[in-house]
Amino acid sequence: MLRKFSAFLLCACLLLGCIGLGAWAADANEPTRVVRTPFGIHWYTGDDVPSEITVGGKSYTGTSAKFQGAWAHSAFDGDFNTDPGRGKPMRFIVTGDLQASDAAGFAYSAAVVEAAWDKFPDSDFYVTLGDFTNSSNNEQWDMYFEAFKNVNAKRTLVPIAGNHDGNFKWNWFRNMFALPEQPNLTNVTGVYYSFDYGDAHIAVLNTNDMYPMSMAQQNWFVNDMKASDAKWKLVFMHRAPYSAGNDANLPDNLIMRRVLIPLFDRAGVDLVMYGHDHQYVRTVPMYGDKPVDENSEWLAYVGYNYPPAGTVYILPGAAATKRYALRTNLLPAVKNAFAKNEEPGVPMFAGLSIDGGTLTYAAYTYDPATKAAAPYDSLTLTKTTFAGADPDFKPLPTDMLLTLPQQIMCLFTNVFNVIVIDYLFTLLPGMFG
């Protein structure tokens, strides 16, 4: 069980002296930057020492690689599997961007995450929706791991690559965490992966893999979701399909919307959570880039049972000091999606739980001055029927070379649609209307 493992991990870290200060300790053999993911443990040493760690009396052996003048170690093992199994309740925490450039900024974000754990102490893991640092260099990663050393020594992290972690910061993200990698070139900008936990299947996407998202990752995602028999299908990623933030109308975001929203519909995703735009967003259930209630006639025509559950999209605010004002010139589909879109002016976090056919979501604001958390928004989703794995589905190719022709076609099609439909016919007229 994950919580038991977390206790073992804390003991191991204390025994190994890995709660030290700075990236490269005075003793170059001393483990630093220690962090646990659902797949294993990652740590650094200054010297090339054996990749060995002892947890709960059992020794594990991993691998190491030199990165930025030090040695990055990862230990993966089947015994690291944390899934409690189908039918078991689960709870987890989600925070938006931590993005900071100095020690004070990282301490600010860490206090938000600590407050989330105080509010939801029985959570199984926590999710950070990208942008761990502002510039993704050794100095800032040192400050991140220093500020979060207490949380990461006791908790399991599900990390998502943000644009500040992967855009022209190649190979940094994959060298900070123990994560499985797909066999293609897009790993240089981030990592995408999936795992089961309780009644949920969780897919983590790499939205640095643009323009647009590679066909290899698109097909991997469809294959992954079609093979799952979990009751709930969740997606975590960084860029924001629905928001009114600074980046809502940028080309990469508009292209991503055209690529991913149809994939989420096809896969029957229940909930998508993301960061990037440093504000708060919750949508109504969406299908075909429209609120579910607006789809009834069309869905009946194409043979879908109405109403479909649809997908809810949530941006749970940022844990960082930086926040974005609300745009007014947006695509109509984005404006029509909002159930709530605000910037409360303080950092935020969210707690989620899944118990059988019920998913419960609760968002909180956090006041750094008073250290008080206050309820902000909530949502309960229920399901009585569940789609199993599709036994007739034939997996799509995920090889980068085999999918290159589709990739090129996807690129030109979506760039044309964004320039002509989104900009010329929609957004630009709105600027002068």
Phi and psi in degrees as a GROMACS rama.xvg file:
@    title "Ramachandran Plot"
@    xaxis  label "Phi"
@    yaxis  label "Psi"
@TYPE xy
-62.1562  -44.6084  LEU-2
-65.0982  -36.8233  ARG-3
-63.5193  -42.6824  LYS-4
-62.6025  -38.1278  PHE-5
-61.7381  -38.9865  SER-6
-65.2088  -42.3374  ALA-7
-60.8273  -42.2779  PHE-8
-61.5509  -41.6983  LEU-9
-60.0009  -45.5161  LEU-10
-61.491  -42.7282  CYS-11
-63.4193  -41.6988  ALA-12
-62.9199  -41.4055  CYS-13
-65.5525  -40.8332  LEU-14
-65.3806  -37.0127  LEU-15
-83.0933  -8.34164  LEU-16
71.8733  29.301  GLY-17
-88.196  9.17955  CYS-18
-96.964  29.9476  ILE-19
-76.6354  174.072  GLY-20
-95.5945  145.426  LEU-21
78.8096  161.626  GLY-22
-71.6967  -48.7928  ALA-23
-112.633  104.808  TRP-24
-70.2503  169.33  ALA-25
-56.9322  -39.8576  ALA-26
-88.9594  110.318  ASP-27
-67.8702  -10.5016  ALA-28
-88.0732  -10.3985  ASN-29
-74.3501  127.587  GLU-30
-67.2742  135.879  PRO-31
-134.056  173.936  THR-32
52.5452  41.0411  ARG-33
-77.2688  128.725  VAL-34
-150.687  142.094  VAL-35
-109.376  136.206  ARG-36
-115.956  176.078  THR-37
-63.5493  -5.84313  PRO-38
-112.644  -13.5168  PHE-39
162.185  -163.891  GLY-40
-117.602  141.631  ILE-41
-125.495  140.038  HIS-42
-156.415  168.696  TRP-43
-122.638  150.594  TYR-44
-135.815  155.354  THR-45
-74.6513  -32.4076  GLY-46
-105.213  162.197  ASP-47
-83.0473  87.8204  ASP-48
-108.994  164.502  VAL-49
-56.9241  141.14  PRO-50
-85.2096  77.5354  SER-51
-129.615  141.699  GLU-52
-148.3  145.859  ILE-53
-114.792  126.349  THR-54
-130.459  123.543  VAL-55
57.4241  32.5272  GLY-56
84.9349  -1.80591  GLY-57
-113.411  136.461  LYS-58
-94.4195  142.029  SER-59
-125.779  144.688  TYR-60
-121.628  131.18  THR-61
-120.139  -150.871  GLY-62
-130.719  163.941  THR-63
-138.545  158.568  SER-64
-149.494  145.961  ALA-65
-79.1812  134.112  LYS-66
-149.241  125.702  PHE-67
53.3734  40.3988  GLN-68
84.0617  2.44893  GLY-69
-135.031  -173.113  ALA-70
-118.237  122.324  TRP-71
-96.5126  128.013  ALA-72
-115.676  140.677  HIS-73
-133.63  132.281  SER-74
-118.069  112.118  ALA-75
-107.464  145.361  PHE-76
-162.714  145.823  ASP-77
-58.3559  -28.3122  GLY-78
-71.6764  -11.1693  ASP-79
-77.7077  -9.07086  PHE-80
-56.4487  126.22  ASN-81
-106.61  -2.74295  THR-82
-64.8779  120.877  ASP-83
-75.5385  -12.473  PRO-84
105.359  161.643  GLY-85
-61.3165  145.31  ARG-86
84.9754  -1.14242  GLY-87
-100.026  134.641  LYS-88
-61.6863  153.911  PRO-89
-143.788  154.574  MET-90
-144.628  141.68  ARG-91
-150.179  165.763  PHE-92
-112.919  144.277  ILE-93
-130.768  133.494  VAL-94
-128.74  150.947  THR-95
-79.1927  -155.922  GLY-96
-58.8864  138.649  ASP-97
-93.5971  -18.048  LEU-98
-16.4063  108.921  GLN-99
-143.694  162.541  ALA-100
-120.623  -13.2987  SER-101
-138.211  171.416  ASP-102
-60.8053  -38.3232  ALA-103
-64.1333  -39.6034  ALA-104
-66.0463  -40.3016  GLY-105
-68.7104  -37.7047  PHE-106
-63.046  -37.1857  ALA-107
-60.3906  -50.1296  TYR-108
-66.2216  -37.9365  SER-109
-63.4512  -36.4501  ALA-110
-63.7857  -34.6904  ALA-111
-64.9512  -44.9257  VAL-112
-66.4221  -39.8842  VAL-113
-61.0464  -39.6851  GLU-114
-64.6952  -36.3154  ALA-115
-63.1407  -41.3825  ALA-116
-69.7459  -31.1263  TRP-117
-65.3878  -36.7114  ASP-118
-76.098  -36.9915  LYS-119
-125.338  68.4069  PHE-120
-68.988  -19.2163  PRO-121
-95.8704  17.4987  ASP-122
-67.0583  151.556  SER-123
-88.4001  -28.2014  ASP-124
-163.518  172.512  PHE-125
-131.899  150.166  TYR-126
-115.336  132.487  VAL-127
-114.273  124.597  THR-128
-88.4623  33.4337  LEU-129
102.951  169.823  GLY-130
55.9086  67.0869  ASP-131
-69.2165  -35.3455  PHE-132
-129.423  177.82  THR-133
-93.4282  -36.4098  ASN-134
-122.617  -2.97732  SER-135
49.159  62.4274  SER-136
-126.767  173.215  ASN-137
-59.5624  -40.4158  ASN-138
-60.9687  -46.2194  GLU-139
-73.4944  -35.8279  GLN-140
-65.6657  -35.6865  TRP-141
-58.7738  -45.6966  ASP-142
-66.6596  -37.0706  MET-143
-61.3116  -52.0172  TYR-144
-65.9109  -31.8444  PHE-145
-66.6061  -47.3555  GLU-146
-66.149  -32.4791  ALA-147
-104.424  15.0944  PHE-148
-62.5894  -37.3011  LYS-149
-70.188  -42.281  ASN-150
-64.5791  -48.5762  VAL-151
-71.2394  -21.3115  ASN-152
-73.4747  -23.2125  ALA-153
-114.866  -12.2367  LYS-154
-126.205  162.843  ARG-155
-101.661  131.52  THR-156
-107.287  135.346  LEU-157
-105.709  102.261  VAL-158
-94.4228  143.421  PRO-159
-120.152  137.628  ILE-160
-77.5712  124.533  ALA-161
-98.0495  169.842  GLY-162
-64.0543  -30.9762  ASN-163
-75.6624  -10.6023  HIS-164
-97.7767  -14.7509  ASP-165
-139.85  -23.4927  GLY-166
-71.9524  109.473  ASN-167
60.1652  20.1554  PHE-168
-121.297  53.308  LYS-169
-62.308  136.321  TRP-170
76.9953  -4.15558  ASN-171
-68.1172  -50.9159  TRP-172
-59.5993  -44.5505  PHE-173
-67.1878  -17.9242  ARG-174
-97.7108  8.47569  ASN-175
-109.584  -15.2058  MET-176
-142.009  151.874  PHE-177
-86.0819  101.232  ALA-178
-138.67  147.616  LEU-179
-69.9678  148.043  PRO-180
-122.667  139.452  GLU-181
-79.3888  147.737  GLN-182
-78.5306  69.2726  PRO-183
-152.745  171.812  ASN-184
-72.1742  -16.2331  LEU-185
-72.0352  -5.81539  THR-186
-62.3995  -18.4323  ASN-187
-67.7322  -23.6116  VAL-188
-99.2853  -8.16712  THR-189
161.864  -170.77  GLY-190
-136.251  136.95  VAL-191
-118.023  144.544  TYR-192
-162.928  174.756  TYR-193
-148.346  161.546  SER-194
-160.445  160.087  PHE-195
-99.7398  144.496  ASP-196
-149.877  117.864  TYR-197
57.4476  -128.801  GLY-198
-93.5576  17.3407  ASP-199
-116.28  142.113  ALA-200
-110  125.727  HIS-201
-117.147  123.788  ILE-202
-111.639  133.137  ALA-203
-110.478  121.4  VAL-204
-101.84  153.887  LEU-205
-104.901  98.2272  ASN-206
-85.4403  8.62808  THR-207
-80.0783  -13.5658  ASN-208
-80.3871  77.2283  ASP-209
-127.56  168.572  MET-210
-112.945  122.17  TYR-211
-82.2602  -160.776  PRO-212
-57.0378  134.858  MET-213
-57.3265  147.36  SER-214
-62.5741  -30.0258  MET-215
-60.956  -44.7542  ALA-216
-72.2624  -39.1581  GLN-217
-56.9507  -49.1658  GLN-218
-68.0375  -37.3477  ASN-219
-57.392  -44.0887  TRP-220
-62.9325  -46.1004  PHE-221
-61.7748  -46.1569  VAL-222
-58.6958  -44.4571  ASN-223
-62.168  -46.3402  ASP-224
-71.6334  -38.6649  MET-225
-66.9512  -23.779  LYS-226
-86.8149  -7.12231  ALA-227
-91.443  139.726  SER-228
-109.504  16.4902  ASP-229
-68.7327  151.486  ALA-230
-67.839  -36.5438  LYS-231
-120.548  138.175  TRP-232
-120.184  118.717  LYS-233
-120.301  148.247  LEU-234
-128.254  132.771  VAL-235
-115.578  137.241  PHE-236
-158.574  -177.413  MET-237
-101.867  -60.2034  HIS-238
-64.8621  154.729  ARG-239
-106.149  112.037  ALA-240
-67.143  -34.5196  PRO-241
-129.715  112.812  TYR-242
-165.896  169.159  SER-243
-118.346  30.3473  ALA-244
-87.2951  -175.626  GLY-245
-55.3308  -35.9193  ASN-246
-97.7443  5.50692  ASP-247
-60.5377  -33.8506  ALA-248
-105.143  10.3658  ASN-249
-73.3235  151.641  LEU-250
-56.935  -41.1135  PRO-251
-61.7338  -37.6099  ASP-252
-70.0683  -41.4078  ASN-253
-68.3811  -38.1675  LEU-254
-64.4596  -44.2569  ILE-255
-58.4724  -41.2618  MET-256
-58.3902  -44.1296  ARG-257
-66.7085  -28.8456  ARG-258
-83.8388  -46.9068  VAL-259
-86.8328  -37.1514  LEU-260
-57.7641  -44.4234  ILE-261
-62.2051  -33.1684  PRO-262
-66.9137  -40.0297  LEU-263
-64.7407  -40.239  PHE-264
-60.961  -46.3252  ASP-265
-63.0396  -36.5735  ARG-266
-84.0257  -9.8523  ALA-267
69.7389  38.8691  GLY-268
-71.4509  135.331  VAL-269
-86.9791  -39.4068  ASP-270
-145.36  132.717  LEU-271
-120.508  127.981  VAL-272
-122.704  142.101  MET-273
-154.159  170.681  TYR-274
-121.345  -129.396  GLY-275
81.5447  -45.8773  HIS-276
-102.372  5.10469  ASP-277
51.5126  48.7592  HIS-278
-153.747  -173.805  GLN-279
-111.562  131.857  TYR-280
-140.039  133.008  VAL-281
-135.827  130.075  ARG-282
-97.8563  164.953  THR-283
-72.525  167.137  VAL-284
-59.1676  130.673  PRO-285
-117.666  146.045  MET-286
-150.685  130.514  TYR-287
63.8433  30.1071  GLY-288
63.1617  26.8044  ASP-289
-137.452  152.249  LYS-290
-56.3955  143.29  PRO-291
-54.2842  -40.4889  VAL-292
-64.2378  -21.6199  ASP-293
-86.8341  -4.53313  GLU-294
-98.3468  -3.88308  ASN-295
-57.8823  -47.7512  SER-296
-66.1007  -44.7052  GLU-297
-66.0702  -41.9554  TRP-298
-64.4994  -39.1582  LEU-299
-63.9241  -37.6724  ALA-300
-64.4635  -40.136  TYR-301
-89.728  5.43236  VAL-302
95.9596  13.3276  GLY-303
-87.2512  143.806  TYR-304
-71.487  133.8  ASN-305
-109.862  140.34  TYR-306
-90.8458  141.297  PRO-307
-73.2458  159.343  PRO-308
-66.5648  -35.108  ALA-309
75.3621  177.741  GLY-310
-119.783  131.534  THR-311
-97.04  135.083  VAL-312
-113.042  131.631  TYR-313
-134.919  130.555  ILE-314
-111.105  106.948  LEU-315
-84.9612  29.4612  PRO-316
79.7648  174.082  GLY-317
-109.976  149.978  ALA-318
-88.5002  -10.3487  ALA-319
-81.4397  172.548  ALA-320
-76.253  -25.7532  THR-321
-80.5729  134.632  LYS-322
-136.707  155.368  ARG-323
-110.479  138.956  TYR-324
-70.3832  165.14  ALA-325
-88.5523  125.582  LEU-326
-74.6869  154.898  ARG-327
-112.365  -27.307  THR-328
-88.6249  95.6063  ASN-329
-130.896  163.195  LEU-330
-59.8371  139.994  LEU-331
-54.9388  -37.0733  PRO-332
-62.5052  -34.6304  ALA-333
-71.2427  -46.8757  VAL-334
-58.9661  -40.9228  LYS-335
-73.8564  -12.3545  ASN-336
-84.0808  -23.0271  ALA-337
-70.0336  124.344  PHE-338
-90.655  -31.1882  ALA-339
-155.701  129.282  LYS-340
-146.861  108.623  ASN-341
-146.661  167.654  GLU-342
-125.66  98.3272  GLU-343
-72.2095  -10.1087  PRO-344
86.2301  5.96372  GLY-345
-138.899  161.596  VAL-346
-66.9369  161.658  PRO-347
-140.451  163.949  MET-348
-152.417  168.351  PHE-349
-140.422  150.112  ALA-350
-121.006  137.686  GLY-351
-128.733  147.45  LEU-352
-138.767  149.429  SER-353
-129.786  126.341  ILE-354
-137.895  99.9435  ASP-355
62.9686  -119.666  GLY-356
-92.4008  15.7665  GLY-357
-124.481  127.546  THR-358
-113.972  125.865  LEU-359
-116.883  131.722  THR-360
-126.226  135.787  TYR-361
-140.97  124.975  ALA-362
-104.296  144.273  ALA-363
-130.761  146.006  TYR-364
-93.2367  158.08  THR-365
-133.213  129.025  TYR-366
-97.9575  109.283  ASP-367
-62.7078  -27.3798  PRO-368
-72.4655  -46.3932  ALA-369
-94.8901  -11.7338  THR-370
60.7009  32.2218  LYS-371
-106.246  138.192  ALA-372
-104.225  137.833  ALA-373
-129.053  138.917  ALA-374
-59.023  139.13  PRO-375
-124.913  -43.5708  TYR-376
-157.373  154.896  ASP-377
-151.621  160.804  SER-378
-158.64  140.844  LEU-379
-125.167  126.153  THR-380
-111.144  138.161  LEU-381
-127.627  147.444  THR-382
-136.103  139.609  LYS-383
-113.545  -18.4028  THR-384
-125.856  148.063  THR-385
-134.474  136.117  PHE-386
-84.2628  128.276  ALA-387
-85.6914  -174.627  GLY-388
-64.5627  150.959  ALA-389
-93.0012  104.612  ASP-390
-70.2846  -18.5234  PRO-391
-95.4171  -2.35171  ASP-392
-74.4624  132.064  PHE-393
-99.2495  120.691  LYS-394
-55.4432  141.296  PRO-395
-85.0008  153.157  LEU-396
-68.5544  140.965  PRO-397
-120.738  8.8328  THR-398
-75.1905  133.555  ASP-399
-60.7579  -40.4678  MET-400
-73.3558  -42.5856  LEU-401
-64.254  -30.674  LEU-402
-94.2426  1.46695  THR-403
-59.984  -43.6799  LEU-404
-59.3482  -42.5554  PRO-405
-63.7691  -36.5916  GLN-406
-61.6888  -44.6797  GLN-407
-64.5511  -43.5661  ILE-408
-63.1816  -42.3121  MET-409
-61.8001  -41.3394  CYS-410
-60.2537  -54.2149  LEU-411
-65.4952  -40.1389  PHE-412
-61.7515  -47.2086  THR-413
-75.5497  -34.9498  ASN-414
-63.4573  -43.2246  VAL-415
-60.5349  -46.2273  PHE-416
-63.9182  -38.7352  ASN-417
-66.4389  -45.6658  VAL-418
-64.5507  -47.5124  ILE-419
-81.3626  -52.8531  VAL-420
-81.4869  -51.1485  ILE-421
-73.0239  -44.4124  ASP-422
-87.3295  -61.7626  TYR-423
-64.8566  -41.1575  LEU-424
-94.5807  -16.6995  PHE-425
-121.881  -63.2484  THR-426
-75.8885  -43.9699  LEU-427
-63.7885  -45.994  LEU-428
-58.1687  -33.323  PRO-429
-66.8461  -25.9514  GLY-430
-70.4276  -25.8962  MET-431
-113.66  5.11905  PHE-432
